[in-house]
Amino acid sequence: MSTNTKDLRNVVLLGHSGSGKTTFIETMLFEGGAIKRRGTIEAHNTVSDNTDLEHQRENTLFSHQMFVNWRKNKINVLDTPGFDDFVGEVIASLKVADTALILVNASAGVEVGTELVWEYVEKYQTPTLFVVNQIDHPKADFEASLEQIKNRFGAKALPIQYPLNSGEGFNQIIDALRMVMYEFPATGGKPEKKPIPESELARANEMHNALVEIAAENEEGLMEKYFEEGNLSEEELAQGLNIALAKHDFFPVFVASGLKDMGSGRIMGFIDDIAPSPADRAGEKLENGELLKCDSNDKTTLFIYKTQSEPQVGIVSYFKVYSGELKPGDELVNAENGETERISQIFLAEGKDRTPVDKLVAGDLGVTVKLKYGHSNNTLNTKGVDRKIEPMQFPESRIRKAIFTENAAEMEKLISSLHKIQEEDPTLQVLQSNETKETILSGQGQLHLDLVKFRLEKEFGVKMEMKNPKVSYRETITGKADADYRHKKQSGGAGQFGEIHMRVENYYEGMPEPEGFNIRNKEFEDLSWGGKFAFYWCIVGGAIDSRYIGAIKKGIMQQMKEGPLTGSHCQNIRVSVYDGKMHSVDSNDISFQLAASGAFKEAFHNARPQLLEPMYHVEILCPDECTGDVMGDLQTRRAMISGMDTEGHYQKIMAEVPLAEMNDYGSTLRSLTGGRAKFTMKFSDYQLVPANVQQELVKQHSLEKAEA
């Protein structure tokens, strides 16, 4: 097995669910001799997709790490889910890969899952190969798939091959790079090399010349030779294409049937010959902006890209060695928390199986167990080395659910279990809402949260229920009103007395000062939940002693934290305290706190109170034929369409939608488009709630208070 960084290839397989990634990997492992017999998804015996849950659903739900030796190189292979609910697994795998292999279903073309991953491929500038897979499908259409690839990903996508007879009888591939025809036996496997038929030579030559030109363009010496001789040798062609691939100037397109084992060997040969090794990449970006070259002679630095918890094992950490060498017994310092970790054992992963090794060099992928302080996104260094690899960034959540259990003891167990799952899955968020008093679980989609619920029950023995969470509304006023309120209490001994006259009005930047008041002091506060609070002290003649200012503000803030309409936070309000009375004996802090609270509540109700709701900017990518249905559904959700555009062969719809109307949107969108759409949502601002909706919310709050 190679221990040279130059002889390593790290390849991640990407693509929409159903593009055949897991089956294709099985074929790669079989072709390379890593397995003696190819498993199938239906038989639940593939190297990837090896968890019980994946067997039940017959889909990839987690990323999996494997390797295969091919000629002189070791190819590390990463399988990823095709559902966008599990995009975190895709991002983590792309982070450590040096080549992306994007599979496109020959009968479906470029699907939304492919669109989704491309955003991250471009972010990491990962050299990319496209494979038009399942070319043996009765409805396979290579030309349509190629056209879609070019339309979406640009003219840099150049075909290396094309099928001579796609469909059920598929067994021949024209290869324009090698200028040969591969003819496969009916059972697949090793093809016979044959001359390209005369009828196909013109197209093959045209494709070959395009490849020669892209190779020549990326190396000055090759360009000169190309101009002089009009062609390049096989070695020169490989050299130029390697540079073009690394620079993201070239995306070769291949043809294959993973199921029939036709074409995978040629693709592995290309990865072996032309795809970059970790040493060929520009370097990994550090948090300080510098680049870390992948060099085995440097000090050791590794990055944990994934962790998972396994029964009887504990925490399993998947990592990439970015520089130096790693051996069992090495002690490394975590750049995130300063803790020292002793790496007791290191393994190579082959799906769920692990083989211990005595060394891993820069660029290689490995696994270790039972780290005490290491987590996903952590960098570990040799002592004395100060490096921190730029951490992975994950998308914002697209679905929120309030979670609850039968009792407090179960809730405590639930939270503890969720934190363990969250350690494995950074796209999952758990938080306690101080406003709504709910525990909120946020993720990428309903399937994502359903998977979490399943794992909680099966792995941790915790039952959890989910419901739509309450919305964090805001309350404000659109007018102004005065109120005076007297708090008086006498029950033997010292009494309580405080009287306050105040004005409340809607606050906005640059508003004129209140008229008719002698302003003695004013304070402006940025509220922790958003918006502003302005407090004016306009008392003259000692009607209220200034030592009660703090108590008065406290009384007002208590009402602002639980607003008079729905108990939501209040914002953007100016309060001017301009008169009142106090008693030399009975006045105290609590008296003025209660008086301020009562005056604010009364004035608020008379100042045209208004509810505000959180609005989200939603962007949806969907096929053109689904646009009408998607737009119609948005209109039922009180959405304001802000624009439309095209992105590739998809329609992009942009809208501002109330959060209250986004419950279960992912499931609805999947149903409307047959799973061919995706959406993102990001908080925008707070906007006025329509009068009829506000009336219903206030009524509902009143009923809840009465029942409490």
Beta strands, then each sheet from edge to edge (+ up, - down):
strand 1: 8-14
strand 2: 64-70
strand 3: 73-79
strand 4: 99-105
strand 5: 128-133
strand 6: 157-159
strand 7: 161-163
strand 8: 172-175
strand 9: 180-183
strand 10: 192-194
strand 11: 251-255
strand 12: 284-285
strand 13: 291-292
strand 14: 301-310
strand 15: 314-323
strand 16: 325-326
strand 17: 331-334
strand 18: 340-342
strand 19: 347-350
strand 20: 353-356
strand 21: 360-361
strand 22: 365-369
strand 23: 379-382
strand 24: 399-404
strand 25: 429-432
strand 26: 439-443
strand 27: 465-467
strand 28: 474-477
strand 29: 480-489
strand 30: 496-506
strand 31: 521-526
strand 32: 532-537
strand 33: 569-570
strand 34: 573-581
strand 35: 609-623
strand 36: 640-647
strand 37: 650-658
strand 38: 678-688
sheet 1: 2+ 3- 1- 4- 5- 11- 6-
sheet 2: 7+ 8- 9+ 10-
sheet 3: 12+ 13-
sheet 4: 18+ 17- 23+ 14- 15+ 22-
sheet 5: 16+ 21-
sheet 6: 19+ 20-
sheet 7: 25+ 26- 24+ 27-
sheet 8: 33+ 28+ 35- 37+ 36-
sheet 9: 33+ 28+ 35- 38+
sheet 10: 29+ 30- 34+ 32+ 31-
end
